[in-house]
Structure formats: C-alpha cells, structure tokens
Amino acid sequence: MIRKAYIFVALLFFAASPSLASDAFQETQGPHEAFMSGAITVRGEGASPEGAFTQAQKRIMALKAARNKALREAARILDAVTIAGETTVLNASASSQSVKAGAQGVINGATVIREEYDMATGGASVFLSVPMEAVAAAIVPELSSILPESPMYDTDMNARTDRYDGVIVDARGLGLKPALLNRVLTNKGEVIYDPSKAGQKALSEHGSAAYANDVAQARTILSKRGSMKALIVKAKGVSGSTDAELGPIEAGAVFFSNRYTSFLGAARVVYVLD
C-alpha cells in the first residue's frame, strides 16, 4: 500500500511539472518530421472556463479543450502527408470516402501520451501520438483504386546474390520526399517495390517504409524488424519526387534477393535521406 501511494504521488508531481513533461516529447512540426520520427506527436493547450465549477470539473473541461486542439493539429499534419507525387492525404480524401474514413479513424484513435493540468492557472496541455504505421495500415490499402497501375519489374536474367533480408535505399542528395507510397523503380519506370502491395500485417507493424539519416541508423531500424543482413543500394535518381530509381545492377540485386526472403512484402525497406 505504501509503495502504491508513493507511485501515485510521484506521478502527480511529474504531471504537474510542465518543464519535466515538455522535455520528454518532440513535437512534430510537419509531415517530414513525422516520417523521420515514425509518429505524429502534437500538443494541444486548453483552459478551464470561468464560473462556479469545482476543481475536478475545471480540470476535465480544460483537458478536453486541450485534447480537441491536439486532435485538430494532428489532423492538420496528417492532411499534409504525401501519398505519392503531389497527392496528399487531403487530396485523396476529397476523392475517396474510404481514404477519408481511414484518416479520420487514425485521428480518432490517437494515443494520449501525457496530460498536464495547472490548478493555479486553470491551463492544461495534452500530448497525442499517431504512429505512422497506423497511418499506413489505415490508408495504403485504400489507394489501389485511385492511383494508376505501373508495370512490375521482371527479368529472365539469372543472377546470384546473398540471402539479404532487408534493403536500405540510399537516396541522399536526390531530394526524395517521404511519402506513404515511396516506390522503388528501375530507370525504365518498372516497379520493384510498391508499398501498396505489402501485407496488411507488415503495414500495421512497420508502416510502408522507414527513414533514417544514415546507413548505421537504417541498419538498426531493420534489425528491430527482424533483418539480420541488409542489402544497401544507392539510388540513381528520383521520379515524381517520391519514387527512388535504381540502376540495372541495383535493381537486379533487390529483385533476386527478394526472391529468397520476400523482404519487400514484409516492408523491410529503409530510405536514407538528407
């Protein structure tokens, strides 16, 4: 009982200390940060209304106002997330009810990661998080009907390759923009990796891809996804701002490696960006 009381008091102290809580989370400013960090993390602020309310009522109303503001901010960032090319979630929602419903469902399911309430001022803060894998799982499966099909890469050429179980696409210096459908193409426009073809389980667990600032970080991300040996390829160019293009040798290496371990279907793909 004493231990439980101590933990309760400690939690109250921490929640009432804005300087401690605010330092714990990095707020997301836009879609690029969301992709790089793996989540949309936002804070909303609210205040209790004037009037003859109890402290408990003031706390509830202030936190509700803060949560609503955080939800609006998360929705704003999600709307600006790129699907492919110049198409955003907002654009796709306007033409597809299923995409719109998926986006709304993701926002409604946002996780509260911290609440703060200051009794002295009546002010409140709420931190919410929306994982990007949840965004991918809700929206990517709905995109097949609104995006044009492209030819898939295939070849009769035989090639020997090690049994890689993940791929790191180094796209630094090319201006590749993170998106829900960052595809990997050949220089002829044939599709090697299309996130919309990944399994639902993979999308739910990992999202359509991950992003890193360097190869070492990319290896760490893949190792957490079960990859023991990652293939590293350098992109030769970018198509439509969101598709990475590979040369013939790199394309063949990814294609034949995937035949052994099916890492593309498991979305074990990391893009290294500037």
C-alpha positions as CSV (number, residue, x, y, z in Angstrom):
1,M,0.0,0.0,0.0
2,I,2.9,2.4,0.9
3,R,4.6,1.6,-2.5
4,K,1.3,2.3,-4.4
5,A,0.9,5.6,-2.6
6,Y,4.4,6.6,-3.4
7,I,4.0,5.9,-7.1
8,F,0.7,7.8,-7.1
9,V,2.3,10.9,-5.5
10,A,5.3,10.7,-7.9
11,L,3.0,10.6,-10.9
12,L,1.1,13.6,-9.7
13,F,4.3,15.5,-9.2
14,F,5.6,14.7,-12.7
15,A,2.3,15.5,-14.4
16,A,2.2,18.9,-12.6
17,S,5.7,19.8,-13.7
18,P,5.5,21.1,-17.3
19,S,9.2,21.5,-17.6
20,L,9.7,17.8,-17.0
21,A,6.9,16.6,-19.2
22,S,7.5,19.0,-22.1
23,D,11.1,17.9,-22.5
24,A,10.0,14.2,-22.9
25,F,8.4,14.6,-26.3
26,Q,9.5,16.2,-29.5
27,E,6.5,17.9,-31.1
28,T,6.0,17.2,-34.8
29,Q,6.1,20.3,-37.0
30,G,5.2,18.7,-40.3
31,P,5.0,15.5,-42.4
32,H,8.7,15.2,-43.0
33,E,9.4,15.1,-39.2
34,A,6.5,12.6,-38.8
35,F,8.1,10.2,-41.3
36,M,11.6,10.6,-39.9
37,S,10.5,10.1,-36.3
38,G,7.8,7.5,-37.1
39,A,4.9,9.3,-35.5
40,I,2.9,12.5,-35.5
41,T,3.4,13.9,-32.0
42,V,1.4,17.0,-31.1
43,R,0.5,19.1,-28.1
44,G,-2.8,20.9,-27.5
45,E,-3.4,23.6,-24.9
46,G,-6.7,24.5,-23.2
47,A,-8.1,26.5,-20.3
48,S,-10.8,25.9,-17.8
49,P,-13.8,28.2,-18.2
50,E,-14.8,30.9,-15.8
51,G,-17.7,30.2,-13.4
52,A,-18.7,28.3,-10.3
53,F,-17.1,25.0,-11.2
54,T,-15.3,22.6,-8.9
55,Q,-11.6,22.0,-9.4
56,A,-12.4,18.5,-10.8
57,Q,-14.8,20.0,-13.3
58,K,-12.3,22.7,-14.4
59,R,-9.7,20.0,-14.9
60,I,-11.9,17.8,-17.0
61,M,-13.0,20.8,-19.2
62,A,-9.5,22.2,-19.6
63,L,-8.1,18.8,-20.6
64,K,-11.0,18.2,-23.1
65,A,-10.3,21.5,-24.7
66,A,-6.6,20.7,-24.9
67,R,-7.3,17.3,-26.4
68,N,-9.6,18.7,-29.1
69,K,-6.9,21.2,-30.1
70,A,-4.3,18.5,-30.2
71,L,-6.6,16.4,-32.4
72,R,-7.0,19.3,-34.8
73,E,-3.3,19.8,-35.0
74,A,-2.7,16.1,-35.7
75,A,-5.4,16.2,-38.4
76,R,-3.7,19.2,-40.0
77,I,-0.4,17.4,-40.2
78,L,-1.9,14.2,-41.5
79,D,-3.8,16.1,-44.2
80,A,-0.4,17.4,-45.5
81,V,1.2,13.9,-45.6
82,T,2.2,13.0,-49.1
83,I,0.8,9.8,-50.6
84,A,2.7,9.9,-53.9
85,G,4.0,12.7,-56.1
86,E,2.0,15.8,-55.3
87,T,-1.0,13.9,-53.9
88,T,-1.6,14.4,-50.2
89,V,-4.0,12.7,-47.8
90,L,-6.2,15.7,-48.0
91,N,-6.4,15.5,-51.8
92,A,-7.1,11.7,-51.7
93,S,-9.8,12.2,-49.0
94,A,-11.6,14.5,-51.3
95,S,-12.0,11.8,-54.0
96,S,-12.2,8.7,-51.9
97,Q,-14.6,8.2,-48.9
98,S,-12.5,5.1,-47.8
99,V,-9.3,7.2,-47.6
100,K,-11.3,9.9,-45.7
101,A,-12.7,7.4,-43.3
102,G,-9.3,5.8,-42.8
103,A,-7.7,9.1,-42.0
104,Q,-10.5,10.1,-39.6
105,G,-10.2,6.7,-37.9
106,V,-6.5,7.2,-37.3
107,I,-7.0,10.6,-35.7
108,N,-9.8,9.3,-33.5
109,G,-7.5,6.6,-32.4
110,A,-4.7,8.9,-31.4
111,T,-3.0,7.9,-28.1
112,V,-2.8,10.3,-25.2
113,I,0.8,10.1,-24.0
114,R,0.7,12.8,-21.4
115,E,-1.8,15.2,-19.7
116,E,-0.9,18.2,-17.7
117,Y,-3.1,20.5,-15.6
118,D,-2.1,23.5,-13.6
119,M,-4.6,24.2,-10.8
120,A,-3.2,27.7,-10.2
121,T,-3.8,28.9,-13.8
122,G,-6.5,26.5,-14.9
123,G,-4.4,25.7,-18.0
124,A,-4.0,22.2,-19.5
125,S,-1.8,20.5,-22.0
126,V,-2.4,17.2,-23.8
127,F,0.2,15.3,-25.8
128,L,-1.1,13.0,-28.5
129,S,0.7,10.5,-30.8
130,V,-0.3,8.9,-34.1
131,P,2.2,6.2,-35.2
132,M,2.9,6.4,-38.9
133,E,2.5,2.6,-39.2
134,A,-1.1,3.2,-38.1
135,V,-1.5,5.8,-40.8
136,A,-0.1,3.4,-43.4
137,A,-2.3,0.5,-42.3
138,A,-5.4,2.6,-42.5
139,I,-4.8,4.4,-45.7
140,V,-2.4,2.5,-48.0
141,P,-4.8,-0.4,-48.6
142,E,-7.4,2.1,-49.9
143,L,-5.1,3.6,-52.5
144,S,-5.2,1.0,-55.2
145,S,-8.4,2.3,-56.7
146,I,-7.2,5.9,-57.0
147,L,-3.7,5.6,-58.3
148,P,-2.6,4.4,-61.7
149,E,-1.0,1.0,-62.2
150,S,2.6,0.7,-63.4
151,P,4.3,-2.3,-64.9
152,M,6.1,-4.5,-62.4
153,Y,9.8,-5.3,-62.9
154,D,10.6,-8.8,-64.1
155,T,13.6,-10.4,-65.8
156,D,14.7,-13.7,-67.2
157,M,18.3,-12.9,-66.4
158,N,19.9,-15.2,-63.8
159,A,21.9,-13.7,-61.0
160,R,23.5,-14.9,-57.9
161,T,23.1,-12.9,-54.7
162,D,23.5,-13.3,-51.0
163,R,20.4,-14.0,-48.9
164,Y,19.6,-10.5,-47.8
165,D,16.5,-10.0,-45.7
166,G,16.0,-6.2,-46.0
167,V,17.0,-3.3,-48.2
168,I,18.5,0.1,-47.5
169,V,18.0,2.6,-50.3
170,D,20.5,5.4,-50.0
171,A,18.7,8.4,-51.6
172,R,20.8,11.2,-50.1
173,G,21.4,14.2,-52.4
174,L,18.5,13.4,-54.7
175,G,15.6,15.3,-53.0
176,L,13.4,12.2,-52.4
177,K,10.3,13.3,-50.4
178,P,9.0,10.9,-47.8
179,A,5.5,9.5,-48.7
180,L,3.1,6.7,-47.9
181,L,3.9,5.3,-51.3
182,N,7.7,5.7,-51.8
183,R,8.2,3.2,-54.5
184,V,11.4,1.7,-55.9
185,L,11.6,1.7,-59.7
186,T,14.0,0.8,-62.4
187,N,15.3,3.6,-64.6
188,K,12.7,2.5,-67.1
189,G,9.8,3.1,-64.7
190,E,9.2,-0.6,-63.8
191,V,8.1,-1.2,-60.2
192,I,10.4,-3.2,-57.9
193,Y,8.8,-2.2,-54.6
194,D,5.2,-0.9,-54.2
195,P,4.1,-0.4,-50.6
196,S,0.5,-0.9,-51.6
197,K,1.4,-4.5,-52.4
198,A,2.8,-5.1,-48.9
199,G,0.9,-7.3,-46.5
200,Q,-1.6,-5.8,-44.0
201,K,0.4,-7.3,-41.1
202,A,3.6,-5.6,-42.3
203,L,1.9,-2.3,-42.8
204,S,0.4,-2.5,-39.3
205,E,3.7,-3.4,-37.7
206,H,6.2,-1.4,-39.7
207,G,4.4,1.0,-42.0
208,S,5.1,1.2,-45.7
209,A,8.8,2.0,-45.1
210,A,11.1,3.6,-42.6
211,Y,13.5,6.6,-42.9
212,A,17.0,7.3,-41.5
213,N,19.7,9.9,-41.6
214,D,22.5,7.5,-42.2
215,V,23.2,3.8,-43.1
216,A,24.0,2.9,-39.5
217,Q,20.6,4.1,-38.2
218,A,18.9,2.3,-41.1
219,R,20.6,-1.0,-40.1
220,T,19.4,-0.5,-36.5
221,I,15.8,0.1,-37.7
222,L,15.9,-3.1,-39.9
223,S,17.4,-5.2,-37.1
224,K,14.4,-4.3,-35.0
225,R,12.2,-5.6,-37.8
226,G,14.0,-9.0,-37.9
227,S,16.6,-8.2,-40.6
228,M,20.0,-9.8,-40.0
229,K,21.6,-8.9,-43.3
230,A,20.6,-5.8,-45.2
231,L,21.3,-5.1,-48.9
232,I,22.4,-1.5,-49.4
233,V,21.8,0.1,-52.8
234,K,22.4,3.7,-54.0
235,A,19.5,5.3,-55.8
236,K,20.5,6.8,-59.2
237,G,17.6,9.3,-59.4
238,V,14.1,10.3,-58.3
239,S,10.9,10.1,-60.3
240,G,7.9,12.3,-59.4
241,S,9.6,13.4,-56.2
242,T,8.6,10.3,-54.3
243,D,9.9,7.3,-56.3
244,A,13.5,6.1,-56.0
245,E,15.1,4.9,-59.2
246,L,17.8,2.2,-59.3
247,G,20.3,1.3,-62.0
248,P,20.2,-2.1,-63.7
249,I,22.7,-3.8,-61.3
250,E,21.0,-2.5,-58.2
251,A,17.5,-3.3,-59.5
252,G,18.6,-6.9,-60.2
253,A,20.2,-7.3,-56.8
254,V,17.0,-6.2,-55.0
255,F,14.8,-8.3,-57.2
256,F,16.7,-11.6,-56.9
257,S,17.4,-11.1,-53.1
258,N,13.7,-10.6,-52.5
259,R,13.0,-14.0,-54.2
260,Y,14.8,-15.8,-51.4
261,T,13.4,-13.9,-48.3
262,S,10.4,-11.8,-49.5
263,F,11.5,-8.8,-47.5
264,L,9.6,-6.4,-49.8
265,G,6.3,-8.0,-48.9
266,A,7.3,-7.6,-45.2
267,A,8.1,-3.9,-45.9
268,R,11.6,-4.2,-44.6
269,V,12.7,-1.2,-46.5
270,V,14.5,1.9,-45.2
271,Y,15.3,5.1,-47.1
272,V,18.3,7.1,-46.1
273,L,17.6,10.8,-46.7
274,D,19.4,14.1,-46.1
